[in-house]
Amino acid sequence: MLIAGDACFDWQKDSEMCDSREYLVSAAWITSGILTIIQVFRAKIIGTGYYLGTGLISVMGTSFTFLPIAREMVIRAITDAQAEGKCDCTPGTADDGSATCGYPFDCKGYGMEGYGRFLGTAMVAAFLEVVIALMPSKMRQKMFPPVVTGVAVMLIGASLIAAGIKYVGGGVFCAENDLAKSAALPFGPQLCNENGNVMLPFGSPEYVGLAFSVIFMSVFLQFFGSPFLKSTFLFWGLMFGCFVAGISTYEGKGSVWDKYERTFSFSKPDDKVIASEVHMKQGRQYKYFNDYRIRNAPWFTFLWAETFPLGFAPEYFLPILIGYFVSTAETIGDVTMSCKYSKLETEGPDFESRVQGGLLADGVNSFLACLFTSPPNTTFSQNNGVISLTQCASRSAGFSCAFWLILFGVFGKLGAAFTSIPICVVGGLVLQCFASVFVSGMFIATKHATRRNAFILMLSLALGIGVAMEPNLFEGGGVASFHGKNLRHNTGFWPRYKTCKTFPVDSETGAQVRTCTNDNGACCSEYDKGEDSNRTTAIILLKTPYAIGFIVALFLHLLLPEDKEEEEEEESGKEMKVDPVEA
């Protein structure tokens, strides 16, 4: 939804990419279901000692690690096409009566091309994880010890918690652009449009209250629920949140509040329902659910109902490759904690074979996922939290989950019904799951508590969590659109104007315009592609919490010597072990 949704705004529009939102959701579900079967099944490769799959409840899903890169590539493809004058424009009439053609632009197909280049590049990079899976286990343990994998899982959890809190407040886009739109346009803050017919500013008490209804039910069941209800509290919490949202309404305040509340008006000029933003009417009640996605969704769909032109983007290859390194560390950590919560060994040959099988399945599955038009997949860190909270470790649950994922994807309207749940209600659910990811990472990272590992943990978390809390440290404007794009051009660790080859010229003075004022970042006529690619690579690595934190942890682990005193203590500890039978 986020990748295709970025192409739906007037300032960076690709109508074809925007229309693929429902398909991409269905494709992601079908892909996750198919790949989960491969991961849970665990087949031994004939004639070798290698396995494919973990044999645990390792539900696969679209990896959040690659989400910022995919969004960046789609948006960049659209804005570059717009700057180069390749897009369809809106016809108009000038003051003198002459015909004009300008904003908003529709860059049809360019967002699709950007996404296709992302898929193609990710397919090539996926072989890195396959290579790591086939390494000798001792080499893999040396590269990815618990302190490194724990940092990766913790920082992914921290990033997910940040997204979960944005869901709680009403949505990701409105959270990231609450101030940026007000700075760029005189229309008030960006309203949240993923909560039925009620569009309010981010952090509105109505949204937060619905999110906390899910959390309240979860806590209530832990106090008063039966063992079954305690084990399935996430489901019942979501159902209770949906119930509360279904019976709740919002009363419009009228024209005096137009900047801070809106709703949808629906029309059906052809076979598709169109949702348009309109002002609320005073005294009218508005619901937190609507059904236009369900009405637009096909009854049945499957993979390749829509396709994207595959390509390769060398400037994004290194960030995506780093993404697979992070995904590898995450998978090792996930499998470790899944084994722990499943009451299986976390050391020894059987454990190592599960790690190897999980990594090999991750690499193969990511390649297949891109082939299925979905972003790379990985074993979800939430598996650990769900196994721990539900106390269910049966592979049958994994196969059942895969069946339901495929069913939701194939039956388009069923999948659309789930995407119609208010995002703030979803936030109350995923916030609990995402926090459990961070906690799992803590357990992994502190498995061997030494002074050296504490230093590695301290420095990598300082930078990783630091850029998560202050995303504009390395890029002006941080994650914001609107005025944020102007700041990315003008300011930051490496402003984009430094990669511009040809600046626009002021029509009156004839002077070059090097600064961006209010053009949504489209302030360069032509970029130096090589230098711009280097900038993109560097900024993505620096601003992504689980990229910079993981890189710091990995390099410190490889460079810092082991503590001599602790090595001696460890050796003496081994010598002092006594056979309990003899004792």
SULMO-V565773 format. One line per field, one symbol per residue. ss: DSSP state (A for helix, B for strand, O for the rest). psi: psi as a letter, one per 20 degrees, with the letter a starting at -180 (. if undefined). A space follows every 10 residues. Layout:
# SULMO-V565773
ss = ???
psi = ???
This chain:
# SULMO-V565773
ss = OAAAAAAAOA AABOAAAAOO AAAAAAAAAA AAAAAAAAAA AOBBOOOOOO BBOOOOOOOB BBOAAAAAAA AAAAAAAAAA AAAOOOOBBB BBBOOOOOBB BBBBBBOOOA AAAAAAAAAA AAAAAOAAAA AAAOOOAAAA AAAOOAAAAA AAAAAAAAAA AAAAAAAAAO OAAAAAOOOA AAAAOOOOOO BBOOOOOOBB BOOOAAAAAA AAAAAAAAAA AAAAOOAAAA AOAAAAAAAA AAAAAAAOBB BOOOAAAOOO BBBBBBBOOO OOOBBBBBBO OOOOBBBOOO OAAAAAOOOB OOOOOOOOOO OOOAAAAAAA AAAAAAAAAA AAAAAAAAAA AOOOOOOOAA AAAAAAAAAA AAAAAAAAAA AOOOOOBBBO OAAAAAAAAA OOOOAAAAAA AAAAAAAAAA BAAAAAAAAO OOAAAAAAAA AAAAAAAAAA AAAAAOOOOO AAAAAAAAAA AAAAAAAAAO OOOOOOOOOO OOAAAAAAAA OOOOOAAAAB BBOBBOOOOO OBBOOOOOOO OOOOOBBOAA AAAAAAAAAA AAAOAAAAAA AAAAAAAAAO OOOAAAAAAA AAAAAOOOOO OOO
psi = ggghhhjiqh ilpnhghgij ghghgghggg gggghhgggh gnppppjrjq qorhjrnmpq rppihighgg gghgghhghg hghjkiqpro qaprhjiqqr obqqqompih hggghhhggg ghgghhighg ghhiqqhhgh hhhmrhhghg gggghggghh gghghhghii qgghghkghh ghhhqljarp qpkklcjoor qpjqhgghgh gihghghggg hhgiqrhghh hkhgghgggg ghgghhiqrp pqiahikhij praqppqmhc ippppqprqq ppiqpqqjqr jhhghhqqgq rrqjhqrpoq apnhhigghh ghhhgghggg gggghghggg ijkrqjqrgg ghhhgghggg hggghhghgh hjkqrqqrpp higggggghi kpjphhhghg ggghggghgg nghgghhhii pphhghghgh hgghhhgggg hggghjgnor gghhgggggh hggghghhhm ijgippicjq bchhhghhhh aahnqhhijp goqqpphgij qpoiqpflkk imkphpqohg hhgggggggg hhiogigggg gggghhghhp qqpgghgggg ghhghippph gh.
